[in-house]
């Protein structure tokens, strides 16, 4: 009975270890609020829509609302580390750290499709 319990314990620890090895790593820092102003890149990537150096996950309906408009995006910063080029095994991932704004709050600053109104 003790032998079976030890086997289950070993398997549990081993599976927890594998989960950590194959998970995409992120830099755990204190939660940092960030903000950026710009227009969303119209090309959707696996990481979401790019605005300046950040990526934002948006549904298509929300993207259509903000497309072509100058917006301010603020939220929490999540940094996903790049792959290690010197690793012996080839991993999937980006060559550079990727910065994500999670829980984004979006404010329209100016719609670039409309001319400025003169007073």
N, CA, C and O of each residue as an XYZ file, in Angstrom:
476
protein
N       0.827     -1.191      0.000
C       0.000      0.000      0.000
C       0.876      1.261      0.000
O       0.593      2.226     -0.710
N       1.920      1.236      0.790
C       2.823      2.379      0.865
C       3.521      2.589     -0.477
O       3.770      3.725     -0.882
N       3.832      1.503     -1.156
C       4.493      1.567     -2.461
C       3.584      2.267     -3.480
O       4.045      3.126     -4.232
N       2.310      1.907     -3.509
C       1.354      2.509     -4.441
C       1.177      4.001     -4.149
O       1.102      4.816     -5.069
N       1.113      4.346     -2.871
C       0.985      5.751     -2.494
C       2.205      6.540     -2.960
O       2.064      7.665     -3.439
N       3.397      5.966     -2.826
C       4.626      6.635     -3.267
C       4.647      6.816     -4.781
O       5.123      7.835     -5.283
N       4.132      5.829     -5.505
C       4.071      5.939     -6.963
C       3.146      7.074     -7.357
O       3.488      7.882     -8.221
N       1.965      7.148     -6.729
C       1.031      8.241     -7.025
C       1.633      9.597     -6.674
O       1.455     10.563     -7.416
N       2.334      9.677     -5.566
C       2.975     10.919     -5.168
C       4.038     11.325     -6.190
O       4.134     12.494     -6.566
N       4.830     10.355     -6.631
C       5.853     10.616     -7.630
C       5.228     11.110     -8.932
O       5.703     12.083     -9.518
N       4.155     10.441     -9.392
C       3.483     10.852    -10.617
C       2.898     12.253    -10.503
O       2.973     13.040    -11.447
N       2.320     12.563     -9.359
C       1.757     13.890     -9.136
C       2.840     14.962     -9.237
O       2.656     15.967     -9.924
N       3.956     14.755     -8.561
C       5.059     15.727     -8.583
C       5.628     15.837     -9.992
O       5.942     16.935    -10.452
N       5.760     14.709    -10.674
C       6.295     14.700    -12.028
C       5.384     15.475    -12.977
O       5.875     16.263    -13.786
N       4.072     15.269    -12.897
C       3.129     15.981    -13.752
C       3.124     17.482    -13.462
O       3.012     18.296    -14.379
N       3.244     17.840    -12.193
C       3.331     19.269    -11.846
C       4.582     19.889    -12.438
O       4.556     21.026    -12.909
N       5.671     19.146    -12.415
C       6.931     19.610    -12.988
C       6.794     19.796    -14.500
O       7.242     20.807    -15.040
N       6.173     18.823    -15.191
C       5.998     18.926    -16.636
C       5.124     20.104    -17.011
O       5.380     20.770    -18.014
N       4.104     20.369    -16.227
C       3.233     21.495    -16.500
C       4.025     22.801    -16.456
O       3.812     23.679    -17.293
N       4.917     22.937    -15.510
C       5.743     24.133    -15.391
C       6.779     24.237    -16.493
O       7.119     25.344    -16.912
N       7.290     23.111    -16.971
C       8.315     23.115    -18.008
C       7.750     23.550    -19.352
O       8.384     24.313    -20.081
N       6.555     23.065    -19.678
C       5.992     23.332    -20.993
C       5.066     24.539    -21.033
O       4.556     24.884    -22.099
N       4.841     25.173    -19.919
C       3.986     26.356    -19.893
C       4.760     27.552    -20.426
O       5.978     27.638    -20.269
N       4.043     28.473    -21.056
C       4.677     29.698    -21.520
C       4.947     30.556    -20.296
O       4.048     30.808    -19.494
N       6.170     30.998    -20.159
C       6.539     31.712    -18.946
C       6.265     33.196    -19.084
O       6.327     33.758    -20.177
N       5.970     33.804    -17.982
C       5.812     35.252    -17.941
C       6.629     35.769    -16.768
O       6.897     35.047    -15.808
N       7.009     37.006    -16.866
C       7.793     37.627    -15.807
C       6.822     38.061    -14.716
O       5.967     38.918    -14.938
N       6.961     37.466    -13.543
C       6.067     37.822    -12.446
C       6.640     39.017    -11.705
O       7.587     38.900    -10.928
N       6.052     40.144    -11.961
C       6.443     41.366    -11.278
C       5.229     41.860    -10.518
O       4.140     41.295    -10.623
N       5.423     42.890     -9.774
C       4.272     43.532     -9.143
C       3.371     44.045    -10.263
O       3.861     44.505    -11.294
N       2.070     43.967    -10.064
C       1.134     44.421    -11.092
C       1.412     45.888    -11.387
O       1.404     46.737    -10.496
N       1.656     46.156    -12.654
C       1.996     47.506    -13.076
C       0.949     47.987    -14.060
O       0.600     47.277    -15.003
N       0.458     49.170    -13.843
C      -0.509     49.782    -14.749
C       0.258     50.503    -15.858
O       1.242     51.195    -15.599
N      -0.211     50.329    -17.102
C       0.407     51.009    -18.236
C      -0.680     51.688    -19.055
O      -1.863     51.369    -18.939
N      -0.252     52.630    -19.884
C      -1.175     53.352    -20.739
C      -0.426     53.760    -22.004
O       0.753     54.110    -21.949
N      -1.115     53.714    -23.141
C      -0.514     54.127    -24.396
C      -1.592     54.757    -25.278
O      -2.772     54.422    -25.175
N      -1.166     55.673    -26.141
C      -2.089     56.342    -27.059
C      -1.623     56.072    -28.480
O      -0.440     56.209    -28.792
N      -2.558     55.688    -29.339
C      -2.230     55.412    -30.732
C      -3.422     54.827    -31.450
O      -4.553     54.922    -30.973
N      -3.167     54.211    -32.618
C      -4.209     53.522    -33.365
C      -3.857     52.044    -33.435
O      -2.684     51.672    -33.468
N      -4.881     51.212    -33.457
C      -4.672     49.765    -33.505
C      -4.180     49.348    -34.881
O      -4.664     49.845    -35.898
N      -3.218     48.437    -34.910
C      -2.772     47.839    -36.156
C      -3.915     46.968    -36.676
O      -4.516     46.223    -35.902
N      -4.225     47.047    -37.964
C      -5.372     46.313    -38.497
C      -5.079     44.828    -38.717
O      -6.002     44.051    -38.961
N      -3.818     44.423    -38.636
C      -3.474     43.015    -38.794
C      -3.555     42.303    -37.452
O      -2.797     42.608    -36.531
N      -4.477     41.355    -37.346
C      -4.611     40.571    -36.114
C      -3.531     39.494    -36.103
O      -3.308     38.822    -37.110
N      -2.868     39.333    -34.977
C      -1.866     38.287    -34.804
C      -2.376     37.293    -33.764
O      -3.448     37.478    -33.188
N      -1.602     36.243    -33.531
C      -1.958     35.282    -32.483
C      -2.011     35.967    -31.122
O      -2.750     35.543    -30.233
N      -1.229     37.021    -30.967
C      -1.160     37.739    -29.692
C      -2.252     38.779    -29.547
O      -2.442     39.317    -28.456
N      -2.974     39.078    -30.615
C      -4.021     40.093    -30.558
C      -3.698     41.249    -31.495
O      -2.950     41.085    -32.459
N      -4.255     42.402    -31.211
C      -4.006     43.600    -32.019
C      -2.887     44.407    -31.364
O      -2.827     44.542    -30.141
N      -2.013     44.935    -32.201
C      -0.873     45.698    -31.694
C      -1.210     47.182    -31.660
O      -1.814     47.721    -32.587
N      -0.808     47.831    -30.571
C      -0.877     49.284    -30.473
C       0.441     49.715    -29.845
O       0.731     49.405    -28.690
N       1.231     50.438    -30.633
C       2.596     50.815    -30.260
C       3.375     49.542    -29.938
O       3.472     48.675    -30.807
N       3.930     49.382    -28.750
C       4.717     48.189    -28.450
C       3.928     47.134    -27.669
O       4.502     46.146    -27.211
N       2.624     47.336    -27.517
C       1.784     46.443    -26.714
C       0.815     45.657    -27.587
O       0.512     46.052    -28.713
N       0.335     44.537    -27.050
C      -0.713     43.746    -27.687
C      -1.953     43.788    -26.811
O      -1.868     43.782    -25.583
N      -3.121     43.832    -27.473
C      -4.393     43.876    -26.768
C      -5.312     42.834    -27.403
O      -5.458     42.791    -28.624
N      -5.926     41.999    -26.573
C      -6.911     41.024    -27.057
C      -8.264     41.715    -27.147
O      -8.767     42.237    -26.153
N      -8.856     41.719    -28.349
C     -10.170     42.327    -28.555
C     -11.024     41.402    -29.415
O     -10.515     40.731    -30.313
N     -12.316     41.371    -29.136
C     -13.242     40.681    -30.024
C     -13.380     41.501    -31.294
O     -13.131     42.706    -31.291
N     -13.777     40.847    -32.383
C     -13.889     41.546    -33.665
C     -14.874     42.714    -33.599
O     -14.642     43.755    -34.214
N     -15.968     42.548    -32.860
C     -16.949     43.631    -32.770
C     -16.346     44.869    -32.097
O     -16.625     45.994    -32.511
N     -15.527     44.667    -31.068
C     -14.861     45.807    -30.414
C     -13.799     46.414    -31.320
O     -13.638     47.634    -31.368
N     -13.075     45.563    -32.036
C     -12.058     46.082    -32.950
C     -12.701     46.990    -33.994
O     -12.154     48.045    -34.314
N     -13.847     46.593    -34.524
C     -14.531     47.407    -35.537
C     -14.947     48.765    -34.992
O     -14.985     49.743    -35.739
N     -15.256     48.843    -33.710
C     -15.606     50.127    -33.091
C     -14.391     51.047    -33.027
O     -14.513     52.246    -33.277
N     -13.225     50.506    -32.696
C     -12.023     51.319    -32.472
C     -11.122     51.434    -33.696
O     -10.164     52.207    -33.671
N     -11.396     50.695    -34.761
C     -10.554     50.689    -35.963
C     -10.460     52.081    -36.569
O     -11.482     52.724    -36.809
N      -9.245     52.550    -36.818
C      -9.017     53.849    -37.448
C      -9.136     55.026    -36.508
O      -8.983     56.169    -36.938
N      -9.403     54.784    -35.247
C      -9.557     55.875    -34.286
C      -8.325     55.965    -33.403
O      -7.689     54.959    -33.087
N      -8.007     57.171    -33.017
C      -6.914     57.381    -32.060
C      -7.495     57.094    -30.683
O      -8.467     57.722    -30.262
N      -6.885     56.137    -29.986
C      -7.425     55.696    -28.701
C      -6.344     55.672    -27.632
O      -5.148     55.628    -27.922
N      -6.804     55.702    -26.390
C      -5.923     55.492    -25.243
C      -6.308     54.151    -24.646
O      -7.473     53.912    -24.331
N      -5.312     53.271    -24.492
C      -5.535     51.965    -23.890
C      -4.734     51.911    -22.599
O      -3.525     52.146    -22.598
N      -5.405     51.603    -21.510
C      -4.716     51.460    -20.228
C      -5.166     50.152    -19.596
O      -6.260     49.658    -19.873
N      -4.320     49.603    -18.755
C      -4.621     48.345    -18.085
C      -3.392     47.794    -17.412
O      -2.402     48.499    -17.212
N      -3.465     46.525    -17.064
C      -2.357     45.861    -16.384
C      -1.372     45.311    -17.410
O      -1.767     44.812    -18.464
N      -0.093     45.409    -17.088
C       0.972     44.934    -17.969
C       1.286     43.479    -17.684
O       1.475     43.083    -16.534
N       1.339     42.676    -18.759
C       1.788     41.284    -18.677
C       2.924     41.128    -19.663
O       2.754     41.410    -20.850
N       4.088     40.682    -19.193
C       5.244     40.478    -20.052
C       5.464     38.986    -20.239
O       5.620     38.249    -19.266
N       5.476     38.537    -21.503
C       5.738     37.136    -21.819
C       7.156     37.050    -22.355
O       7.496     37.689    -23.350
N       7.971     36.262    -21.691
C       9.384     36.173    -22.046
C       9.581     35.528    -23.410
O       8.790     34.687    -23.837
N      10.637     35.932    -24.079
C      10.998     35.379    -25.378
C      11.603     33.989    -25.202
O      11.953     33.583    -24.094
N      11.720     33.268    -26.321
C      12.336     31.946    -26.264
C      13.837     32.097    -26.047
O      14.425     33.130    -26.369
N      14.434     31.071    -25.506
C      15.870     31.054    -25.263
C      16.551     30.468    -26.497
O      16.404     29.280    -26.784
N      17.299     31.303    -27.229
C      17.963     30.856    -28.455
C      19.015     29.784    -28.183
O      19.313     28.972    -29.059
N      19.572     29.777    -26.994
C      20.640     28.823    -26.689
C      20.103     27.481    -26.172
O      20.887     26.583    -25.866
N      18.790     27.339    -26.074
C      18.213     26.087    -25.583
C      18.467     24.965    -26.594
O      18.485     25.202    -27.802
N      18.661     23.750    -26.092
C      18.942     22.611    -26.963
C      17.700     22.164    -27.719
O      17.801     21.683    -28.848
N      16.532     22.317    -27.110
C      15.291     21.937    -27.756
C      14.626     23.171    -28.354
O      14.648     24.248    -27.757
N      14.044     23.010    -29.520
C      13.383     24.122    -30.192
C      12.004     24.321    -29.560
O      11.226     23.374    -29.434
N      11.715     25.549    -29.170
C      10.436     25.891    -28.551
C       9.670     26.818    -29.476
O      10.247     27.484    -30.336
N       8.373     26.849    -29.284
C       7.555     27.788    -30.028
C       7.446     29.068    -29.210
O       7.277     29.020    -27.992
N       7.543     30.197    -29.874
C       7.434     31.466    -29.174
C       8.058     32.580    -29.981
O       8.491     32.373    -31.115
N       8.102     33.750    -29.403
C       8.647     34.930    -30.073
C      10.123     35.105    -29.722
O      10.593     34.614    -28.695
N      10.836     35.806    -30.583
C      12.260     36.052    -30.353
C      12.492     37.167    -29.338
O      13.570     37.255    -28.750
N      11.483     38.023    -29.128
C      11.607     39.133    -28.184
C      10.469     39.044    -27.170
O       9.428     38.444    -27.437
N      10.681     39.646    -26.012
C       9.613     39.701    -25.013
C       8.398     40.395    -25.622
O       8.534     41.353    -26.383
N       7.207     39.898    -25.278
C       5.970     40.514    -25.755
C       5.252     41.145    -24.577
O       5.160     40.559    -23.498
N       4.743     42.349    -24.802
C       4.062     43.114    -23.763
C       2.567     43.136    -24.063
O       2.154     43.538    -25.151
N       1.766     42.710    -23.107
C       0.319     42.668    -23.263
C      -0.329     43.620    -22.264
O       0.127     43.754    -21.129
N      -1.393     44.276    -22.701
C      -2.230     45.050    -21.778
C      -3.459     44.188    -21.526
O      -4.270     43.954    -22.422
N      -3.578     43.718    -20.282
C      -4.728     42.887    -19.937
C      -5.732     43.724    -19.158
O      -5.376     44.724    -18.535
N      -6.971     43.310    -19.202
C      -8.080     44.072    -18.619
C      -8.055     45.507    -19.152
O      -8.044     46.459    -18.373
N      -8.045     45.661    -20.499
C      -7.882     47.001    -21.082
C      -9.100     47.893    -20.874
O     -10.245     47.446    -20.926
N      -8.815     49.155    -20.640
C      -9.815     50.226    -20.607
C      -9.492     51.115    -21.801
O      -8.384     51.641    -21.899
N     -10.450     51.288    -22.712
C     -10.190     52.004    -23.959
C     -11.036     53.270    -24.029
O     -12.241     53.253    -23.780
N     -10.363     54.379    -24.379
C     -11.011     55.672    -24.532
C     -10.691     56.207    -25.919
O      -9.527     56.219    -26.320
N     -11.697     56.646    -26.656
C     -11.470     57.228    -27.981
C     -10.975     58.661    -27.800
O     -11.624     59.471    -27.140
N      -9.833     58.960    -28.387
C      -9.242     60.296    -28.310
C      -9.663     61.110    -29.532
O     -10.070     62.265    -29.408
N      -9.560     60.497    -30.714
C      -9.853     61.213    -31.948
C     -10.075     60.185    -33.044
O      -9.327     59.213    -33.146
N     -11.089     60.389    -33.856
C     -11.381     59.508    -34.975
C     -10.640     60.053    -36.196
O     -10.992     61.118    -36.703
N      -9.619     59.336    -36.674
C      -8.794     59.807    -37.789
C      -9.537     59.772    -39.111
O      -9.054     60.316    -40.104
N     -10.714     59.136    -39.141
C     -11.488     59.092    -40.379
C     -12.300     60.373    -40.572
O     -12.806     60.619    -41.667
N     -12.429     61.185    -39.536
C     -13.198     62.409    -39.631
C     -12.266     63.614    -39.540
O     -11.308     63.589    -38.768
N     -12.530     64.679    -40.324
C     -11.674     65.862    -40.246
C     -11.919     66.601    -38.915
O     -12.978     66.490    -38.298
N     -10.904     67.348    -38.510
C     -11.036     68.168    -37.300
C     -12.106     69.232    -37.524
O     -12.206     69.804    -38.610
N     -12.890     69.488    -36.509
C     -13.922     70.508    -36.588
C     -13.315     71.833    -36.169
O     -12.669     71.930    -35.125
N     -13.525     72.854    -36.989
C     -13.018     74.187    -36.657
C     -14.106     74.951    -35.920
O     -15.273     74.944    -36.310
N     -13.695     75.602    -34.855
C     -14.657     76.389    -34.066
C     -14.909     77.728    -34.669
O     -15.692     78.511    -34.129
